[in-house]
């Protein structure tokens, strides 16, 4: 039997796994209705790291080399940029990347603590960008 793998974010804030599974399945069926017979095998929750300019950054601070700020594209970028960060730590020319030139900035309203604006962003997304998702999923 062939397998297909897909990844998606059910919410911008942490929600319980059952709710996440229902949302992911509903989103999947909106995009690919022919997959109604396919069941989800895994679901997870967690946080997504967004940079304010929505650009990843590879850098070094105090001897710590890092790759971060994938802005939702970590599944694709983390392996490649993590390798770039490791090559940079070894001072190898293959570590060169334009993502070392991106600016990693903060904002006055986001200096420490949890991102308090995420609940509002999640509500805005669900009710403005994708208003049918929760209603059709019975949430």
N, CA, C and O atoms as CSV, one atom per row, in Angstrom:
chain,resi,resn,atom,element,x,y,z
A,1,UNK,N,N,0.848,-1.182,0.000
A,1,UNK,CA,C,0.000,0.000,0.000
A,1,UNK,C,C,0.892,1.243,0.000
A,1,UNK,O,O,1.825,1.347,0.796
A,2,UNK,N,N,0.602,2.160,-0.879
A,2,UNK,CA,C,1.367,3.406,-0.957
A,2,UNK,C,C,1.008,4.312,0.216
A,2,UNK,O,O,-0.128,4.311,0.691
A,3,UNK,N,N,1.972,5.068,0.668
A,3,UNK,CA,C,1.746,6.020,1.749
A,3,UNK,C,C,2.019,7.418,1.255
A,3,UNK,O,O,2.884,7.634,0.406
A,4,UNK,N,N,1.293,8.346,1.778
A,4,UNK,CA,C,1.522,9.758,1.476
A,4,UNK,C,C,1.695,10.480,2.803
A,4,UNK,O,O,1.014,10.171,3.781
A,5,UNK,N,N,2.595,11.424,2.831
A,5,UNK,CA,C,2.847,12.185,4.036
A,5,UNK,C,C,2.528,13.651,3.780
A,5,UNK,O,O,2.850,14.199,2.726
A,6,UNK,N,N,1.905,14.257,4.740
A,6,UNK,CA,C,1.514,15.647,4.616
A,6,UNK,C,C,1.635,16.282,5.997
A,6,UNK,O,O,1.498,15.602,7.014
A,7,UNK,N,N,1.884,17.545,6.028
A,7,UNK,CA,C,1.983,18.246,7.295
A,7,UNK,C,C,1.208,19.549,7.192
A,7,UNK,O,O,1.188,20.191,6.142
A,8,UNK,N,N,0.572,19.932,8.286
A,8,UNK,CA,C,-0.183,21.178,8.319
A,8,UNK,C,C,-0.306,21.641,9.758
A,8,UNK,O,O,-0.075,20.870,10.689
A,9,UNK,N,N,-0.661,22.868,9.933
A,9,UNK,CA,C,-0.836,23.463,11.264
A,9,UNK,C,C,-2.322,23.620,11.508
A,9,UNK,O,O,-3.022,24.227,10.698
A,10,UNK,N,N,-2.812,23.085,12.610
A,10,UNK,CA,C,-4.235,23.140,12.927
A,10,UNK,C,C,-4.626,24.443,13.610
A,10,UNK,O,O,-5.790,24.843,13.557
A,11,UNK,N,N,-3.687,25.099,14.240
A,11,UNK,CA,C,-4.006,26.297,15.010
A,11,UNK,C,C,-2.730,27.082,15.280
A,11,UNK,O,O,-1.639,26.513,15.325
A,12,UNK,N,N,-2.872,28.379,15.457
A,12,UNK,CA,C,-1.722,29.204,15.832
A,12,UNK,C,C,-1.459,29.153,17.330
A,12,UNK,O,O,-0.414,29.606,17.796
A,13,UNK,N,N,-2.401,28.606,18.079
A,13,UNK,CA,C,-2.238,28.450,19.522
A,13,UNK,C,C,-2.340,26.966,19.855
A,13,UNK,O,O,-2.824,26.182,19.038
A,14,UNK,N,N,-1.894,26.573,21.034
A,14,UNK,CA,C,-1.984,25.169,21.426
A,14,UNK,C,C,-3.433,24.775,21.670
A,14,UNK,O,O,-4.161,25.456,22.394
A,15,UNK,N,N,-3.843,23.672,21.060
A,15,UNK,CA,C,-5.184,23.115,21.252
A,15,UNK,C,C,-5.025,21.625,21.526
A,15,UNK,O,O,-3.952,21.066,21.297
A,16,UNK,N,N,-6.078,20.978,22.012
A,16,UNK,CA,C,-5.961,19.555,22.312
A,16,UNK,C,C,-5.866,18.756,21.012
A,16,UNK,O,O,-6.300,19.211,19.954
A,17,UNK,N,N,-5.293,17.563,21.112
A,17,UNK,CA,C,-5.001,16.753,19.933
A,17,UNK,C,C,-6.255,16.331,19.177
A,17,UNK,O,O,-6.229,16.264,17.948
A,18,UNK,N,N,-7.350,16.043,19.876
A,18,UNK,CA,C,-8.579,15.655,19.182
A,18,UNK,C,C,-9.100,16.793,18.314
A,18,UNK,O,O,-9.506,16.573,17.173
A,19,UNK,N,N,-9.090,17.999,18.849
A,19,UNK,CA,C,-9.536,19.166,18.093
A,19,UNK,C,C,-8.600,19.421,16.908
A,19,UNK,O,O,-9.053,19.742,15.809
A,20,UNK,N,N,-7.302,19.277,17.138
A,20,UNK,CA,C,-6.336,19.452,16.051
A,20,UNK,C,C,-6.583,18.443,14.940
A,20,UNK,O,O,-6.532,18.792,13.760
A,21,UNK,N,N,-6.850,17.188,15.312
A,21,UNK,CA,C,-7.109,16.147,14.306
A,21,UNK,C,C,-8.355,16.468,13.488
A,21,UNK,O,O,-8.352,16.307,12.267
A,22,UNK,N,N,-9.421,16.921,14.151
A,22,UNK,CA,C,-10.646,17.269,13.413
A,22,UNK,C,C,-10.394,18.432,12.455
A,22,UNK,O,O,-10.863,18.409,11.316
A,23,UNK,N,N,-9.667,19.434,12.902
A,23,UNK,CA,C,-9.370,20.578,12.026
A,23,UNK,C,C,-8.498,20.169,10.841
A,23,UNK,O,O,-8.750,20.582,9.709
A,24,UNK,N,N,-7.478,19.359,11.101
A,24,UNK,CA,C,-6.598,18.937,10.016
A,24,UNK,C,C,-7.350,18.095,8.990
A,24,UNK,O,O,-7.164,18.259,7.785
A,25,UNK,N,N,-8.186,17.207,9.469
A,25,UNK,CA,C,-8.961,16.371,8.537
A,25,UNK,C,C,-9.894,17.233,7.701
A,25,UNK,O,O,-10.004,17.030,6.491
A,26,UNK,N,N,-10.567,18.191,8.327
A,26,UNK,CA,C,-11.466,19.079,7.592
A,26,UNK,C,C,-10.706,19.875,6.537
A,26,UNK,O,O,-11.178,20.013,5.409
A,27,UNK,N,N,-9.546,20.395,6.889
A,27,UNK,CA,C,-8.726,21.143,5.922
A,27,UNK,C,C,-8.294,20.247,4.771
A,27,UNK,O,O,-8.329,20.648,3.608
A,28,UNK,N,N,-7.884,19.023,5.111
A,28,UNK,CA,C,-7.465,18.075,4.089
A,28,UNK,C,C,-8.607,17.802,3.102
A,28,UNK,O,O,-8.388,17.768,1.891
A,29,UNK,N,N,-9.808,17.609,3.613
A,29,UNK,CA,C,-10.942,17.293,2.746
A,29,UNK,C,C,-11.398,18.490,1.924
A,29,UNK,O,O,-11.945,18.315,0.835
A,30,UNK,N,N,-11.184,19.703,2.424
A,30,UNK,CA,C,-11.505,20.888,1.627
A,30,UNK,C,C,-10.597,20.971,0.405
A,30,UNK,O,O,-11.031,21.379,-0.672
A,31,UNK,N,N,-9.340,20.584,0.577
A,31,UNK,CA,C,-8.370,20.656,-0.513
A,31,UNK,C,C,-8.453,19.428,-1.410
A,31,UNK,O,O,-8.439,19.550,-2.635
A,32,UNK,N,N,-8.540,18.247,-0.806
A,32,UNK,CA,C,-8.563,16.985,-1.546
A,32,UNK,C,C,-9.774,16.150,-1.129
A,32,UNK,O,O,-9.621,15.212,-0.346
A,33,UNK,N,N,-10.964,16.461,-1.627
A,33,UNK,CA,C,-12.164,15.728,-1.211
A,33,UNK,C,C,-12.105,14.235,-1.506
A,33,UNK,O,O,-12.777,13.454,-0.832
A,34,UNK,N,N,-11.326,13.822,-2.484
A,34,UNK,CA,C,-11.218,12.394,-2.811
A,34,UNK,C,C,-10.488,11.598,-1.736
A,34,UNK,O,O,-10.456,10.368,-1.796
A,35,UNK,N,N,-9.903,12.279,-0.759
A,35,UNK,CA,C,-9.200,11.580,0.324
A,35,UNK,C,C,-10.097,11.292,1.522
A,35,UNK,O,O,-9.598,11.014,2.613
A,36,UNK,N,N,-11.409,11.356,1.334
A,36,UNK,CA,C,-12.326,11.157,2.469
A,36,UNK,C,C,-12.169,9.784,3.116
A,36,UNK,O,O,-12.518,9.612,4.284
A,37,UNK,N,N,-11.649,8.801,2.372
A,37,UNK,CA,C,-11.441,7.458,2.939
A,37,UNK,C,C,-10.104,7.337,3.674
A,37,UNK,O,O,-9.859,6.324,4.328
A,38,UNK,N,N,-9.245,8.338,3.580
A,38,UNK,CA,C,-7.923,8.313,4.210
A,38,UNK,C,C,-8.035,8.800,5.645
A,38,UNK,O,O,-8.689,9.806,5.919
A,39,UNK,N,N,-7.397,8.085,6.554
A,39,UNK,CA,C,-7.405,8.461,7.962
A,39,UNK,C,C,-6.073,9.092,8.328
A,39,UNK,O,O,-5.039,8.756,7.751
A,40,UNK,N,N,-6.100,10.004,9.285
A,40,UNK,CA,C,-4.876,10.595,9.812
A,40,UNK,C,C,-4.201,9.584,10.726
A,40,UNK,O,O,-4.864,8.922,11.525
A,41,UNK,N,N,-2.892,9.466,10.611
A,41,UNK,CA,C,-2.168,8.547,11.487
A,41,UNK,C,C,-1.515,9.278,12.652
A,41,UNK,O,O,-1.303,8.689,13.712
A,42,UNK,N,N,-1.191,10.563,12.466
A,42,UNK,CA,C,-0.506,11.326,13.498
A,42,UNK,C,C,-1.033,12.750,13.502
A,42,UNK,O,O,-1.455,13.278,12.474
A,43,UNK,N,N,-0.999,13.345,14.652
A,43,UNK,CA,C,-1.309,14.758,14.789
A,43,UNK,C,C,-0.477,15.279,15.963
A,43,UNK,O,O,-0.243,14.562,16.936
A,44,UNK,N,N,-0.044,16.512,15.861
A,44,UNK,CA,C,0.740,17.096,16.945
A,44,UNK,C,C,0.442,18.584,17.036
A,44,UNK,O,O,-0.132,19.186,16.129
A,45,UNK,N,N,0.845,19.143,18.139
A,45,UNK,CA,C,0.704,20.582,18.321
A,45,UNK,C,C,2.059,21.127,18.741
A,45,UNK,O,O,2.986,20.365,19.016
A,46,UNK,N,N,2.163,22.394,18.789
A,46,UNK,CA,C,3.413,23.019,19.193
A,46,UNK,C,C,3.460,24.449,18.714
A,46,UNK,O,O,2.452,24.995,18.264
A,47,UNK,N,N,4.601,25.043,18.806
A,47,UNK,CA,C,4.767,26.437,18.418
A,47,UNK,C,C,5.548,26.543,17.116
A,47,UNK,O,O,6.395,25.705,16.808
A,48,UNK,N,N,5.251,27.570,16.376
A,48,UNK,CA,C,5.943,27.863,15.133
A,48,UNK,C,C,6.723,29.150,15.326
A,48,UNK,O,O,6.187,30.129,15.845
A,49,UNK,N,N,7.978,29.158,14.916
A,49,UNK,CA,C,8.811,30.342,15.064
A,49,UNK,C,C,8.697,31.247,13.851
A,49,UNK,O,O,9.106,30.871,12.753
A,50,UNK,N,N,8.149,32.424,14.040
A,50,UNK,CA,C,8.020,33.405,12.968
A,50,UNK,C,C,8.974,34.555,13.209
A,50,UNK,O,O,9.072,35.072,14.322
A,51,UNK,N,N,9.677,34.954,12.162
A,51,UNK,CA,C,10.495,36.157,12.221
A,51,UNK,C,C,9.618,37.322,11.775
A,51,UNK,O,O,8.729,37.142,10.942
A,52,UNK,N,N,9.853,38.494,12.308
A,52,UNK,CA,C,9.008,39.631,11.961
A,52,UNK,C,C,9.071,39.971,10.477
A,52,UNK,O,O,8.091,40.462,9.916
A,53,UNK,N,N,10.198,39.721,9.840
A,53,UNK,CA,C,10.273,39.978,8.401
A,53,UNK,C,C,9.962,38.725,7.576
A,53,UNK,O,O,10.084,38.736,6.352
A,54,UNK,N,N,9.560,37.649,8.254
A,54,UNK,CA,C,9.186,36.372,7.649
A,54,UNK,C,C,10.324,35.741,6.842
A,54,UNK,O,O,10.083,34.987,5.900
A,55,UNK,N,N,11.553,36.054,7.217
A,55,UNK,CA,C,12.730,35.487,6.554
A,55,UNK,C,C,13.542,34.691,7.573
A,55,UNK,O,O,13.820,35.199,8.660
A,56,UNK,N,N,13.927,33.459,7.250
A,56,UNK,CA,C,14.796,32.692,8.151
A,56,UNK,C,C,16.137,33.386,8.321
A,56,UNK,O,O,16.516,34.248,7.528
A,57,UNK,N,N,16.844,32.995,9.363
A,57,UNK,CA,C,18.145,33.597,9.637
A,57,UNK,C,C,19.104,32.527,10.150
A,57,UNK,O,O,18.747,31.706,10.995
A,58,UNK,N,N,20.301,32.553,9.634
A,58,UNK,CA,C,21.387,31.695,10.106
A,58,UNK,C,C,22.428,32.630,10.704
A,58,UNK,O,O,22.825,33.609,10.073
A,59,UNK,N,N,22.866,32.333,11.906
A,59,UNK,CA,C,23.822,33.235,12.533
A,59,UNK,C,C,24.567,32.608,13.689
A,59,UNK,O,O,24.549,31.394,13.891
A,60,UNK,N,N,25.227,33.479,14.444
A,60,UNK,CA,C,26.026,33.067,15.596
A,60,UNK,C,C,25.956,34.169,16.643
A,60,UNK,O,O,26.055,35.353,16.321
A,61,UNK,N,N,25.787,33.773,17.884
A,61,UNK,CA,C,25.764,34.731,18.996
A,61,UNK,C,C,26.467,34.086,20.179
A,61,UNK,O,O,26.038,33.042,20.669
A,62,UNK,N,N,27.539,34.705,20.633
A,62,UNK,CA,C,28.264,34.197,21.795
A,62,UNK,C,C,28.772,32.780,21.627
A,62,UNK,O,O,28.816,32.020,22.595
A,63,UNK,N,N,29.157,32.413,20.415
A,63,UNK,CA,C,29.662,31.067,20.158
A,63,UNK,C,C,28.584,30.045,19.837
A,63,UNK,O,O,28.898,28.900,19.510
A,64,UNK,N,N,27.323,30.436,19.923
A,64,UNK,CA,C,26.218,29.541,19.600
A,64,UNK,C,C,25.792,29.798,18.158
A,64,UNK,O,O,25.386,30.908,17.814
A,65,UNK,N,N,25.884,28.786,17.331
A,65,UNK,CA,C,25.468,28.887,15.928
A,65,UNK,C,C,24.027,28.403,15.829
A,65,UNK,O,O,23.647,27.426,16.474
A,66,UNK,N,N,23.237,29.082,15.028
A,66,UNK,CA,C,21.801,28.765,14.978
A,66,UNK,C,C,21.219,29.001,13.586
A,66,UNK,O,O,21.783,29.716,12.758
A,67,UNK,N,N,20.082,28.378,13.370
A,67,UNK,CA,C,19.220,28.614,12.208
A,67,UNK,C,C,17.814,28.692,12.783
A,67,UNK,O,O,17.386,27.788,13.500
A,68,UNK,N,N,17.086,29.774,12.472
A,68,UNK,CA,C,15.779,29.966,13.103
A,68,UNK,C,C,14.908,30.924,12.297
A,68,UNK,O,O,15.342,31.504,11.302
A,69,UNK,N,N,13.676,31.070,12.753
A,69,UNK,CA,C,12.753,32.021,12.127
A,69,UNK,C,C,12.190,31.514,10.823
A,69,UNK,O,O,12.051,32.289,9.877
A,70,UNK,N,N,11.860,30.237,10.741
A,70,UNK,CA,C,11.391,29.634,9.487
A,70,UNK,C,C,10.019,30.138,9.046
A,70,UNK,O,O,9.647,29.974,7.884
A,71,UNK,N,N,9.275,30.741,9.943
A,71,UNK,CA,C,7.968,31.332,9.624
A,71,UNK,C,C,7.008,30.342,8.974
A,71,UNK,O,O,6.339,30.652,7.989
A,72,UNK,N,N,6.961,29.157,9.544
A,72,UNK,CA,C,6.036,28.144,9.049
A,72,UNK,C,C,6.631,27.240,7.990
A,72,UNK,O,O,5.975,26.285,7.576
A,73,UNK,N,N,7.850,27.503,7.533
A,73,UNK,CA,C,8.481,26.679,6.501
A,73,UNK,C,C,9.577,25.790,7.035
A,73,UNK,O,O,10.460,25.384,6.279
A,74,UNK,N,N,9.547,25.472,8.325
A,74,UNK,CA,C,10.619,24.694,8.937
A,74,UNK,C,C,10.757,23.279,8.428
A,74,UNK,O,O,11.867,22.748,8.394
A,75,UNK,N,N,9.658,22.647,8.028
A,75,UNK,CA,C,9.734,21.278,7.516
A,75,UNK,C,C,10.647,21.249,6.296
A,75,UNK,O,O,11.422,20.310,6.116
A,76,UNK,N,N,10.555,22.264,5.474
A,76,UNK,CA,C,11.366,22.330,4.265
A,76,UNK,C,C,12.770,22.863,4.551
A,76,UNK,O,O,13.758,22.315,4.063
A,77,UNK,N,N,12.850,23.926,5.338
A,77,UNK,CA,C,14.115,24.649,5.489
A,77,UNK,C,C,15.030,24.183,6.618
A,77,UNK,O,O,16.244,24.370,6.527
A,78,UNK,N,N,14.498,23.592,7.662
A,78,UNK,CA,C,15.306,23.301,8.853
A,78,UNK,C,C,16.499,22.395,8.564
A,78,UNK,O,O,17.589,22.639,9.081
A,79,UNK,N,N,16.322,21.380,7.767
A,79,UNK,CA,C,17.432,20.467,7.473
A,79,UNK,C,C,18.544,21.186,6.713
A,79,UNK,O,O,19.722,21.051,7.042
A,80,UNK,N,N,18.159,21.943,5.701
A,80,UNK,CA,C,19.144,22.618,4.871
A,80,UNK,C,C,19.863,23.725,5.652
A,80,UNK,O,O,21.091,23.810,5.624
A,81,UNK,N,N,19.096,24.570,6.346
A,81,UNK,CA,C,19.723,25.674,7.071
A,81,UNK,C,C,20.460,25.193,8.319
A,81,UNK,O,O,21.450,25.802,8.724
A,82,UNK,N,N,19.989,24.114,8.928
A,82,UNK,CA,C,20.729,23.521,10.039
A,82,UNK,C,C,22.102,23.042,9.589
A,82,UNK,O,O,23.093,23.207,10.301
A,83,UNK,N,N,22.150,22.448,8.400
A,83,UNK,CA,C,23.434,22.020,7.827
A,83,UNK,C,C,24.319,23.233,7.555
A,83,UNK,O,O,25.519,23.203,7.827
A,84,UNK,N,N,23.726,24.303,7.018
A,84,UNK,CA,C,24.498,25.524,6.763
A,84,UNK,C,C,25.081,26.077,8.063
A,84,UNK,O,O,26.238,26.498,8.095
A,85,UNK,N,N,24.287,26.078,9.134
A,85,UNK,CA,C,24.770,26.568,10.431
A,85,UNK,C,C,25.932,25.704,10.928
A,85,UNK,O,O,26.911,26.228,11.461
A,86,UNK,N,N,25.827,24.378,10.755
A,86,UNK,CA,C,26.911,23.485,11.187
A,86,UNK,C,C,28.177,23.732,10.376
A,86,UNK,O,O,29.275,23.762,10.931
A,87,UNK,N,N,28.029,23.908,9.063
A,87,UNK,CA,C,29.194,24.176,8.213
A,87,UNK,C,C,29.842,25.518,8.572
A,87,UNK,O,O,31.064,25.656,8.535
A,88,UNK,N,N,29.006,26.502,8.919
A,88,UNK,CA,C,29.537,27.804,9.349
A,88,UNK,C,C,30.295,27.652,10.672
A,88,UNK,O,O,31.333,28.282,10.870
A,89,UNK,N,N,29.774,26.816,11.574
A,89,UNK,CA,C,30.442,26.591,12.864
A,89,UNK,C,C,31.814,25.954,12.648
A,89,UNK,O,O,32.743,26.193,13.418
A,90,UNK,N,N,31.933,25.144,11.597
A,90,UNK,CA,C,33.218,24.513,11.263
A,90,UNK,C,C,34.092,25.406,10.388
A,90,UNK,O,O,35.194,25.028,9.989
A,91,UNK,N,N,33.573,26.605,10.098
A,91,UNK,CA,C,34.282,27.599,9.273
A,91,UNK,C,C,34.598,27.060,7.874
A,91,UNK,O,O,35.677,27.295,7.330
A,92,UNK,N,N,33.638,26.337,7.313
A,92,UNK,CA,C,33.790,25.793,5.963
A,92,UNK,C,C,33.068,26.676,4.963
A,92,UNK,O,O,31.995,27.194,5.272
A,93,UNK,N,N,33.618,26.863,3.783
A,93,UNK,CA,C,32.999,27.754,2.787
A,93,UNK,C,C,31.609,27.300,2.343
A,93,UNK,O,O,30.805,28.123,1.906
A,94,UNK,N,N,31.316,26.004,2.448
A,94,UNK,CA,C,29.992,25.506,2.062
A,94,UNK,C,C,28.887,26.040,2.974
A,94,UNK,O,O,27.704,25.897,2.664
A,95,UNK,N,N,29.270,26.655,4.097
A,95,UNK,CA,C,28.291,27.223,5.023
A,95,UNK,C,C,27.749,28.568,4.569
A,95,UNK,O,O,26.843,29.111,5.201
A,96,UNK,N,N,28.286,29.113,3.489
A,96,UNK,CA,C,27.810,30.412,2.995
A,96,UNK,C,C,26.346,30.312,2.561
A,96,UNK,O,O,25.961,29.381,1.854
A,97,UNK,N,N,25.547,31.271,2.989
A,97,UNK,CA,C,24.136,31.323,2.622
A,97,UNK,C,C,23.634,32.755,2.727
A,97,UNK,O,O,24.061,33.519,3.593
A,98,UNK,N,N,22.736,33.097,1.844
A,98,UNK,CA,C,22.130,34.434,1.893
A,98,UNK,C,C,21.330,34.622,3.178
A,98,UNK,O,O,21.100,35.757,3.596
A,99,UNK,N,N,20.908,33.541,3.804
A,99,UNK,CA,C,20.132,33.647,5.042
A,99,UNK,C,C,20.989,34.099,6.227
A,99,UNK,O,O,20.456,34.395,7.297
A,100,UNK,N,N,22.303,34.155,6.045
A,100,UNK,CA,C,23.170,34.729,7.078
A,100,UNK,C,C,23.183,36.253,6.968
A,100,UNK,O,O,23.675,36.938,7.864
A,101,UNK,N,N,22.651,36.776,5.888
A,101,UNK,CA,C,22.609,38.224,5.669
A,101,UNK,C,C,21.257,38.836,6.033
A,101,UNK,O,O,21.128,40.060,6.071
A,102,UNK,N,N,20.262,38.015,6.297
A,102,UNK,CA,C,18.945,38.548,6.659
A,102,UNK,C,C,19.007,39.169,8.040
A,102,UNK,O,O,19.819,38.769,8.874
A,103,UNK,N,N,18.160,40.130,8.276
A,103,UNK,CA,C,18.137,40.839,9.551
A,103,UNK,C,C,17.172,40.146,10.504
A,103,UNK,O,O,16.012,39.920,10.157
A,104,UNK,N,N,17.632,39.813,11.681
A,104,UNK,CA,C,16.792,39.209,12.704
A,104,UNK,C,C,16.453,40.303,13.713
A,104,UNK,O,O,17.301,40.691,14.517
A,105,UNK,N,N,15.230,40.794,13.675
A,105,UNK,CA,C,14.847,41.936,14.501
A,105,UNK,C,C,13.700,41.571,15.436
A,105,UNK,O,O,12.987,40.591,15.224
A,106,UNK,N,N,13.545,42.371,16.455
A,106,UNK,CA,C,12.435,42.219,17.388
A,106,UNK,C,C,11.572,43.477,17.303
A,106,UNK,O,O,11.865,44.387,16.528
A,107,UNK,N,N,10.532,43.521,18.088
A,107,UNK,CA,C,9.646,44.680,18.159
A,107,UNK,C,C,9.455,45.046,19.624
A,107,UNK,O,O,9.613,44.204,20.507
A,108,UNK,N,N,9.121,46.276,19.872
A,108,UNK,CA,C,8.966,46.751,21.239
A,108,UNK,C,C,7.897,45.974,21.999
A,108,UNK,O,O,8.004,45.808,23.214
A,109,UNK,N,N,6.874,45.500,21.307
A,109,UNK,CA,C,5.772,44.796,21.973
A,109,UNK,C,C,6.041,43.309,22.144
A,109,UNK,O,O,5.177,42.573,22.622
A,110,UNK,N,N,7.230,42.860,21.756
A,110,UNK,CA,C,7.535,41.437,21.841
A,110,UNK,C,C,8.959,41.243,22.351
A,110,UNK,O,O,9.812,40.701,21.648
A,111,UNK,N,N,9.201,41.681,23.552
A,111,UNK,CA,C,10.552,41.595,24.110
A,111,UNK,C,C,10.772,40.355,24.972
A,111,UNK,O,O,11.874,39.807,24.986
A,112,UNK,N,N,9.755,39.907,25.683
A,112,UNK,CA,C,9.929,38.728,26.532
A,112,UNK,C,C,8.566,38.125,26.852
A,112,UNK,O,O,7.528,38.767,26.689
A,113,UNK,N,N,8.596,36.897,27.304
A,113,UNK,CA,C,7.370,36.218,27.664
A,113,UNK,C,C,6.668,35.612,26.468
A,113,UNK,O,O,7.152,35.700,25.340
A,114,UNK,N,N,5.528,34.998,26.720
A,114,UNK,CA,C,4.797,34.344,25.634
A,114,UNK,C,C,4.188,35.372,24.679
A,114,UNK,O,O,3.905,36.500,25.083
A,115,UNK,N,N,3.985,34.990,23.422
A,115,UNK,CA,C,3.398,35.913,22.447
A,115,UNK,C,C,1.907,36.102,22.721
A,115,UNK,O,O,1.086,35.294,22.288
A,116,UNK,N,N,1.569,37.138,23.418
A,116,UNK,CA,C,0.187,37.370,23.845
A,116,UNK,C,C,-0.768,37.656,22.687
A,116,UNK,O,O,-1.982,37.528,22.843
A,117,UNK,N,N,-0.239,38.037,21.544
A,117,UNK,CA,C,-1.087,38.373,20.408
A,117,UNK,C,C,-1.518,37.152,19.603
A,117,UNK,O,O,-2.334,37.288,18.692
A,118,UNK,N,N,-0.995,35.959,19.909
A,118,UNK,CA,C,-1.296,34.784,19.087
A,118,UNK,C,C,-2.762,34.367,19.158
A,118,UNK,O,O,-3.310,33.909,18.155
A,119,UNK,N,N,-3.412,34.511,20.308
A,119,UNK,CA,C,-4.831,34.161,20.405
A,119,UNK,C,C,-5.654,35.014,19.446
A,119,UNK,O,O,-6.537,34.509,18.753
A,120,UNK,N,N,-5.357,36.315,19.413
A,120,UNK,CA,C,-6.061,37.210,18.503
A,120,UNK,C,C,-5.756,36.862,17.055
A,120,UNK,O,O,-6.654,36.887,16.214
A,121,UNK,N,N,-4.507,36.540,16.751
A,121,UNK,CA,C,-4.131,36.165,15.382
A,121,UNK,C,C,-4.842,34.883,14.968
A,121,UNK,O,O,-5.303,34.772,13.832
A,122,UNK,N,N,-4.935,33.917,15.874
A,122,UNK,CA,C,-5.622,32.663,15.584
A,122,UNK,C,C,-7.108,32.908,15.309
A,122,UNK,O,O,-7.659,32.382,14.342
A,123,UNK,N,N,-7.743,33.695,16.147
A,123,UNK,CA,C,-9.171,34.008,15.930
A,123,UNK,C,C,-9.380,34.742,14.613
A,123,UNK,O,O,-10.320,34.439,13.878
A,124,UNK,N,N,-8.518,35.699,14.309
A,124,UNK,CA,C,-8.636,36.433,13.055
A,124,UNK,C,C,-8.510,35.483,11.872
A,124,UNK,O,O,-9.306,35.547,10.936
A,125,UNK,N,N,-7.515,34.604,11.909
A,125,UNK,CA,C,-7.307,33.679,10.799
A,125,UNK,C,C,-8.513,32.765,10.613
A,125,UNK,O,O,-9.020,32.602,9.503
A,126,UNK,N,N,-8.965,32.169,11.722
A,126,UNK,CA,C,-10.061,31.201,11.615
A,126,UNK,C,C,-11.374,31.843,11.189
A,126,UNK,O,O,-12.168,31.212,10.490
A,127,UNK,N,N,-11.615,33.064,11.588
A,127,UNK,CA,C,-12.906,33.690,11.285
A,127,UNK,C,C,-12.879,34.613,10.081
A,127,UNK,O,O,-13.930,34.923,9.520
A,128,UNK,N,N,-11.706,35.054,9.676
A,128,UNK,CA,C,-11.604,35.961,8.534
A,128,UNK,C,C,-11.063,35.241,7.294
A,128,UNK,O,O,-11.640,35.337,6.211
A,129,UNK,N,N,-9.961,34.529,7.462
A,129,UNK,CA,C,-9.317,33.870,6.335
A,129,UNK,C,C,-9.987,32.544,6.007
A,129,UNK,O,O,-10.191,32.239,4.832
A,130,UNK,N,N,-10.331,31.753,7.010
A,130,UNK,CA,C,-10.907,30.434,6.793
A,130,UNK,C,C,-12.135,30.256,7.678
A,130,UNK,O,O,-12.114,29.420,8.582
A,131,UNK,N,N,-13.209,31.018,7.448
A,131,UNK,CA,C,-14.348,31.026,8.370
A,131,UNK,C,C,-15.158,29.735,8.397
A,131,UNK,O,O,-15.853,29.475,9.379
A,132,UNK,N,N,-15.089,28.924,7.353
A,132,UNK,CA,C,-15.907,27.710,7.318
A,132,UNK,C,C,-15.290,26.542,8.051
A,132,UNK,O,O,-15.999,25.600,8.403
A,133,UNK,N,N,-13.988,26.572,8.293
A,133,UNK,CA,C,-13.289,25.401,8.805
A,133,UNK,C,C,-13.887,24.867,10.104
A,133,UNK,O,O,-14.248,23.692,10.168
A,134,UNK,N,N,-14.001,25.692,11.134
A,134,UNK,CA,C,-14.530,25.211,12.409
A,134,UNK,C,C,-16.000,24.827,12.301
A,134,UNK,O,O,-16.421,23.824,12.877
A,135,UNK,N,N,-16.777,25.609,11.574
A,135,UNK,CA,C,-18.210,25.315,11.448
A,135,UNK,C,C,-18.417,23.956,10.771
A,135,UNK,O,O,-19.217,23.146,11.240
A,136,UNK,N,N,-17.699,23.705,9.674
A,136,UNK,CA,C,-17.864,22.443,8.949
A,136,UNK,C,C,-17.296,21.256,9.705
A,136,UNK,O,O,-17.740,20.124,9.514
A,137,UNK,N,N,-16.314,21.509,10.564
A,137,UNK,CA,C,-15.731,20.427,11.361
A,137,UNK,C,C,-16.512,20.190,12.648
A,137,UNK,O,O,-16.165,19.299,13.424
A,138,UNK,N,N,-17.562,20.977,12.887
A,138,UNK,CA,C,-18.352,20.832,14.102
A,138,UNK,C,C,-17.638,21.340,15.333
A,138,UNK,O,O,-17.874,20.844,16.435
A,139,UNK,N,N,-16.759,22.333,15.165
A,139,UNK,CA,C,-15.996,22.862,16.310
A,139,UNK,C,C,-16.551,24.168,16.760
A,139,UNK,O,O,-16.040,24.762,17.709
